Amino acid sequence: MNISLKQEHERFIEEQLNTGRYNTVDQVISEAFRLLEERDQINQKRLEELRCKIASGTEQIAQGRVTDGEVVFARMQDKIRSITESVG
């Protein structure tokens, strides 16, 4: 497979080689692919966790186990007030 690189990518590869961390272009590109795969795996895991949380929340809503948002914010404000009053 032949690929064409943009000039800025070629410069970046050269910069990486000049640091001494990599000895060949293949090493730089292999590291780039490794990091890309790692990022994709992390993103996939986050997406799956989000889907699970959405499913759980949807189930809780269907079962009527919800709290009004205004009630939640009022409770949070009360907690913040009590903390600031005890500190100050």
PyMOL commands that set and color helices and strands:
alter all, ss='L'
color gray80, all
select helices_A, chain A and resi 7-19+25-62+69-87
alter helices_A, ss='H'
color red, helices_A
deselect
rebuild
show_as cartoon
